[in-house]
């Protein structure tokens, strides 16, 4: 356990929030325990991997002075699409967790 306060959403509703297990997932992934990371929150593992890949991309884009692999003038649309897809994945995982917790 990471020593963080319990989830207030979980305490108030008895149901996990969309990010429940995400900090644990990140911590396990950083330590190389991919299987446990996926079990804690597979969406968190995916998000962490996407952002880990985004770091070198952002550095290279900064060094080149333009976004790499993104057509000029489409940076905002590309970022919106990536964030939208990750949010949809996070919410779909949450819905699945809530549905399985009921039955």
Contact map, one row per residue, 1 for C-alpha under 8 A:
1111000000000000000000010000000000000000000000000000000000000000000000000000000000000000000000000000000
1111000000000000000000010000000000000000000000000000000000000000000000000000000000000000000000000000000
1111100000000000000000000000000000000000000000000000000000000000000000000000000000000000000000000000000
1111110000000000000000000000000000000000000000000000000000000000000000000000000000000000000000000000000
0011111000000000000000000000000000000000000000000000000000000000000000000000000000000000000000000000000
0001111101100000000000000000000000000000000000000000000000000000000000000000000000000000000000000000000
0000111111100001100100000000000000000000000000000000000000000000000000000000000000000000000000000000000
0000011111110000000000000000000000000000000000000000000000000000000000000000000000000000000000000000000
0000001111111111100000000000000000000000000000000000000000000000000000000000000000000000000000000000000
0000011111111111100000000000000000000000000000000000000000000000000000000000000000000000000000000000000
0000011111111110000000000000000000000000000000000000000000000000000000000000000000000000000000000000000
0000000111111100000000000000000000000000000000000000000000000000000000000000000000000000000000000000000
0000000011111111000000000000000000000000000000000000000000000000000000000000000000000000000000000000000
0000000011111111000000000000000000000000000000000000000000000000000000000000000000000000000000000000000
0000000011101111100000000000000000000000000000000000000000000000000000000000000000000000000000000100000
0000001011001111111100000000000000000000000000000000000000000000000000000000000000000000000001001100000
0000001011000011111100000000000000000000000000000000000000000000000000000000000000000000000001000000000
0000000000000001111100000000000000000000000000000000000000000000000000000000000000000000011011000000000
0000000000000001111111100000000000000000000100000000000000000000000000000000000000000000010000000000000
0000001000000001111111100000000000000000100000000000000000000000000000000000000000000000000000000000000
0000000000000000001111111000000000000001100100000000000000000000000000000000000000000000000000000000000
0000000000000000001111111100000000000001101110000000000000000000000000000000000000000000000000000000000
0000000000000000001111111110000000000000000100000000000000000000000000000000000000000000000000000000000
1100000000000000000011111111000000001001100000000000000000000000000000000000000000000000000000000000000
0000000000000000000011111111100000011111110110000000000000000000000000000000000000000000000000000000000
0000000000000000000001111111110000001000000110010000000000000000000000000000000000000000000000000000000
0000000000000000000000111111111000001000000000000000000000000000000000000000000000000000000000000000000
0000000000000000000000011111111111011000000000000000000000000000000000000000000000000000000000000000000
0000000000000000000000001111111111011000000010000000000000000000000000000000000000000000000000000000000
0000000000000000000000000111111110000000000000000000000000000000000000000000000000000000000000000000000
0000000000000000000000000011111110000000000000000000000000000000000000000000000000000000000000000000000
0000000000000000000000000001111111000000000000000000000000000000000000000000000000000000000000000000000
0000000000000000000000000001111111111000000000000000000000000000000000000000000000000000000000000000000
0000000000000000000000000001100111111100000010000000000000000000000000000000000000000000000000000000000
0000000000000000000000000000000011111110000000000000000000000000000000000000000000000000000000000000000
0000000000000000000000001001100011111111000000000000000000000000000000000000000000000000000000000000000
0000000000000000000000011111100011111111110010000000000000000000000000000000000000000000000000000000000
0000000000000000000000001000000001111111111110000000000000000000000000000000000000000000000000000000000
0000000000000000000000001000000000111111110000000000000000000000000000000000000000000000000000000000000
0000000000000000000011011000000000011111110000000000000000000000000000000000000000000000000000000000000
0000000000000000000111011000000000001111111110000000000000000000000000000000000000000000000000000000000
0000000000000000000000001000000000001111111111000000000000000000000000000000000000000000000000000000000
0000000000000000000001000000000000000100111111100000000000000000000000000000000000000000110010000000000
0000000000000000001011101100000000000100111111110000000000000000000000000000000000000000010000000000000
0000000000000000000001001100100001001100111111111000000000000000000000000000000000000000000000000000000
0000000000000000000000000000000000000000011111111100000000000000000000000000000000000000000000000000000
0000000000000000000000000000000000000000001111111110000000000000000000000000000000000100000000000000000
0000000000000000000000000100000000000000000111111111000000000000000000000000000000000000000000000000000
0000000000000000000000000000000000000000000011111111100000000000000000000000000000000000000000000000000
0000000000000000000000000000000000000000000001111111110000000000000000000000000000000000000000000000000
0000000000000000000000000000000000000000000000111111111000000000000000000000000000000000000000000000000
0000000000000000000000000000000000000000000000011111111100000000000000000000000000000000000000000000000
0000000000000000000000000000000000000000000000001111111110000000000000000000000000000000000000000000000
0000000000000000000000000000000000000000000000000111111111000000000000000000000000000000000000000000000
0000000000000000000000000000000000000000000000000011111111100000000000000000000000000000000000000000000
0000000000000000000000000000000000000000000000000001111111110000000000000000000000000000000000000000000
0000000000000000000000000000000000000000000000000000111111111000000100000000000000000000000000000000000
0000000000000000000000000000000000000000000000000000011111111100001000000000000000000000000000000000000
0000000000000000000000000000000000000000000000000000001111111110000000000000000000000000000000000000000
0000000000000000000000000000000000000000000000000000000111111111000100000000000000000000000000000000000
0000000000000000000000000000000000000000000000000000000011111111111100000000000000000000000000000000000
0000000000000000000000000000000000000000000000000000000001111111111000000000000000000000000000000000000
0000000000000000000000000000000000000000000000000000000000111111100000000000000000000000000000000000000
0000000000000000000000000000000000000000000000000000000000011111111000000000000000000000000000000000000
0000000000000000000000000000000000000000000000000000000000001111111000000000000000000000000000000000000
0000000000000000000000000000000000000000000000000000000000001101111100010000000000000000000000000000000
0000000000000000000000000000000000000000000000000000000001001101111111110010000000000000000000000000000
0000000000000000000000000000000000000000000000000000000010011000011111000000000000000000000000000000000
0000000000000000000000000000000000000000000000000000000000000000001111100000000000000000000000000000000
0000000000000000000000000000000000000000000000000000000000000000001111110110010000000000000000000000000
0000000000000000000000000000000000000000000000000000000000000000001011111110000000000000000000000000000
0000000000000000000000000000000000000000000000000000000000000000011001111110000000000000000000000000000
0000000000000000000000000000000000000000000000000000000000000000000000111111000000000000000000000000000
0000000000000000000000000000000000000000000000000000000000000000000001111111110000000000000000000000000
0000000000000000000000000000000000000000000000000000000000000000001001111111111000000000000000000000000
0000000000000000000000000000000000000000000000000000000000000000000000001111111100000000000000000000000
0000000000000000000000000000000000000000000000000000000000000000000000000111111110000000000000000000000
0000000000000000000000000000000000000000000000000000000000000000000001000111111111000000000000000000000
0000000000000000000000000000000000000000000000000000000000000000000000000011111111100000000000000000000
0000000000000000000000000000000000000000000000000000000000000000000000000001111111110000000000000000000
0000000000000000000000000000000000000000000000000000000000000000000000000000111111111000000000000000000
0000000000000000000000000000000000000000000000000000000000000000000000000000011111111100000000000000000
0000000000000000000000000000000000000000000000000000000000000000000000000000001111111110000000000000000
0000000000000000000000000000000000000000000000000000000000000000000000000000000111111111000000000000000
0000000000000000000000000000000000000000000000000000000000000000000000000000000011111111100000000000000
0000000000000000000000000000000000000000000000100000000000000000000000000000000001111111110000000000000
0000000000000000000000000000000000000000000000000000000000000000000000000000000000111111111000000000000
0000000000000000000000000000000000000000000000000000000000000000000000000000000000011111111100000000000
0000000000000000000000000000000000000000001000000000000000000000000000000000000000001111111110000000000
0000000000000000011000000000000000000000001100000000000000000000000000000000000000000111111111000000000
0000000000000000010000000000000000000000000000000000000000000000000000000000000000000011111111100000000
0000000000000000000000000000000000000000000000000000000000000000000000000000000000000001111111110000000
0000000000000000010000000000000000000000001000000000000000000000000000000000000000000000111111111000000
0000000000000001110000000000000000000000000000000000000000000000000000000000000000000000011111111100000
0000000000000000000000000000000000000000000000000000000000000000000000000000000000000000001111111110000
0000000000000000000000000000000000000000000000000000000000000000000000000000000000000000000111111111000
0000000000000001000000000000000000000000000000000000000000000000000000000000000000000000000011111111100
0000000000000011000000000000000000000000000000000000000000000000000000000000000000000000000001111111110
0000000000000000000000000000000000000000000000000000000000000000000000000000000000000000000000111111111
0000000000000000000000000000000000000000000000000000000000000000000000000000000000000000000000011111111
0000000000000000000000000000000000000000000000000000000000000000000000000000000000000000000000001111111
0000000000000000000000000000000000000000000000000000000000000000000000000000000000000000000000000111111
0000000000000000000000000000000000000000000000000000000000000000000000000000000000000000000000000011111
